[in-house]
Amino acid sequence: MAGMALVSALAAGGGLFSRHQAQLAGPVILVAGTETMEDALLDAPWLGPENGGPVVWALTKADCADCGALPPTEVAALAEEEIDVRVVAVAARDGAGANALDSAASLAHARDWNTLRDWSKHAPLELTTTDSAAREGYAEWGRASYDRVAAVLRENGVEPKLPILIWRRGPEWRVVTNGNRTSLDQVRRDLALES
């Protein structure tokens, strides 16, 4: 009996290890909560070119100085490749600097692709509203969207680290967290296989 429990524990641990290895190697296919994921993304304050290409969602930190290995300029470049990239800027609830809060709020308020391009080159953005309650509300919209997406990722055993790239290949939802330039290449290859 104890031997059976040990084998079961090792199999479960091996499954988690395999999932972790898959995350390191490339996109993870989501198996649970995909309808919730789609609703969360469609309800998010996203900006995109709406160019009719395959859709890639990019959730990124609103403080461009903290964008790390995947700056918005790199993500926005996907639009030039006929990929309908939809960006959601997320300002942290705790410890977010004024620039991050203002950028997230301005992007959510403007909902304009050109505003995103300006932000990615010249952060922080000029304020689109001077009402502090409105700015906080717009920033919270992005945070709440991130929370909904993060819950689905955790349900699938994926740690939700920004930047996050999400796309569909056929009926499958795929995700890369803690994205970088290599992640964009994975998206490009994956979508090329789709066409």
C-alpha positions in Angstrom: 0.0 0.0 0.0 2.8 2.4 0.9 4.6 1.5 -2.3 1.4 2.4 -4.3 1.2 5.8 -2.6 4.9 6.5 -3.3 4.4 5.6 -7.0 1.4 7.9 -7.2 3.3 10.8 -5.5 6.2 10.3 -7.9 3.9 10.3 -10.9 2.2 13.5 -9.7 5.5 15.1 -9.1 6.8 14.0 -12.5 3.7 15.6 -14.1 4.4 18.9 -12.3 8.1 18.7 -13.3 7.1 18.0 -16.9 4.8 21.0 -16.9 7.6 23.1 -15.5 10.0 21.9 -18.2 7.4 22.7 -20.9 7.1 26.2 -19.6 10.8 26.6 -19.9 10.9 25.2 -23.4 8.1 27.2 -24.9 4.4 27.8 -24.9 2.0 25.9 -22.6 -1.3 24.7 -23.9 -4.1 25.7 -21.6 -6.6 22.9 -20.9 -8.9 24.5 -18.2 -10.8 27.7 -18.1 -10.4 28.7 -21.7 -13.8 30.3 -21.9 -13.0 32.3 -18.8 -9.7 33.3 -20.4 -11.4 34.5 -23.5 -14.0 36.6 -21.6 -11.2 38.1 -19.4 -9.2 39.1 -22.5 -12.1 40.5 -24.4 -13.2 42.6 -21.4 -9.7 43.9 -20.8 -8.6 47.5 -21.7 -6.6 46.3 -24.7 -5.1 48.4 -27.5 -4.4 46.9 -30.8 -4.3 47.7 -34.5 -7.3 45.4 -35.3 -5.7 44.5 -38.6 -7.6 41.2 -39.1 -4.5 39.0 -38.5 -4.2 36.3 -35.9 -4.6 37.7 -32.4 -1.8 37.7 -29.8 -2.6 39.2 -26.4 0.3 40.8 -24.5 -0.1 41.7 -20.8 2.8 43.9 -19.8 3.9 46.1 -17.0 2.7 49.6 -17.3 6.0 51.1 -16.2 8.0 51.0 -19.4 11.2 51.4 -17.4 10.4 48.0 -15.9 9.4 46.2 -19.1 12.5 44.1 -18.9 13.2 41.7 -21.7 10.1 42.4 -23.8 9.6 46.1 -24.3 6.3 47.2 -25.9 8.1 48.4 -29.0 9.0 44.8 -29.7 5.5 43.6 -29.1 4.0 46.4 -31.2 6.3 45.4 -34.1 4.2 42.2 -34.5 1.5 44.4 -36.0 3.8 45.2 -38.9 3.8 41.4 -39.6 0.0 41.4 -39.9 -0.5 40.0 -36.4 -3.3 41.6 -34.4 -1.4 42.2 -31.2 -3.6 43.4 -28.3 -1.7 45.0 -25.4 -3.0 45.3 -21.8 -0.8 47.5 -19.6 -0.9 46.5 -15.9 0.1 48.7 -13.0 0.9 46.9 -9.8 -1.6 47.5 -6.9 1.2 47.9 -4.4 4.2 50.0 -5.0 3.3 51.1 -8.5 5.0 54.4 -9.4 3.1 57.4 -10.6 4.3 56.8 -14.1 3.0 53.3 -14.2 -0.4 54.3 -12.8 -0.7 57.2 -15.2 0.5 55.1 -18.2 -2.0 52.3 -17.5 -4.8 54.8 -16.9 -4.0 56.8 -20.1 -3.7 53.7 -22.2 -7.0 52.3 -20.9 -8.7 55.6 -21.3 -7.5 56.4 -24.8 -7.8 52.8 -26.2 -5.9 54.0 -29.2 -3.1 52.1 -31.0 -1.2 55.3 -31.7 -1.2 56.1 -28.0 0.4 52.7 -27.3 3.1 53.4 -29.9 3.8 56.8 -28.2 4.0 55.1 -24.8 6.4 52.5 -26.0 8.8 55.2 -27.3 8.3 58.1 -24.9 7.0 56.8 -21.5 5.4 58.1 -19.5 2.4 59.3 -21.4 0.7 62.6 -21.0 -2.4 62.3 -18.9 -5.7 61.8 -20.7 -7.7 62.6 -17.6 -6.8 64.8 -14.6 -9.4 63.2 -12.4 -7.5 61.0 -9.9 -10.5 58.7 -9.2 -10.9 58.1 -13.0 -7.1 57.4 -13.3 -7.3 54.9 -10.5 -10.4 53.3 -12.0 -8.8 52.9 -15.4 -5.6 51.4 -13.9 -7.8 49.0 -11.8 -9.5 47.8 -15.0 -6.1 46.5 -16.2 -5.3 45.0 -12.8 -8.6 43.2 -12.6 -8.1 41.8 -16.1 -4.7 40.6 -15.1 -6.2 38.9 -12.0 -8.8 37.0 -14.1 -6.1 35.9 -16.6 -3.8 34.9 -13.7 -6.5 32.8 -12.1 -6.9 30.7 -15.3 -3.1 30.4 -15.7 -2.8 29.1 -12.1 -5.6 26.7 -12.7 -3.4 25.3 -15.5 -0.3 25.1 -13.3 1.3 28.2 -14.9 2.9 30.9 -12.8 1.5 34.3 -14.2 4.7 36.4 -14.5 4.5 39.6 -16.7 5.0 40.0 -19.6 2.5 37.3 -20.7 1.8 36.4 -24.3 -1.5 34.5 -25.1 -2.7 33.3 -28.5 -4.7 30.6 -30.2 -3.5 28.0 -32.5 -6.6 26.4 -33.9 -8.8 25.5 -30.9 -5.8 25.5 -28.5 -5.0 28.4 -26.2 -1.3 28.9 -25.7 0.6 31.0 -23.3 4.2 32.1 -22.5 4.8 33.9 -19.2 7.8 36.0 -18.3 8.1 36.7 -22.0 11.2 37.9 -23.9 12.3 38.3 -27.5 12.6 34.6 -27.9 9.0 34.3 -26.8 8.0 36.5 -29.8 9.9 34.2 -32.1 8.0 31.2 -30.7 4.7 33.1 -31.3 5.8 33.9 -34.9 6.7 30.2 -35.6 3.5 28.9 -34.0 1.3 31.3 -36.0 3.3 30.5 -39.2 2.3 26.9 -38.8 -1.3 28.0 -38.5 -1.5 29.6 -41.9 
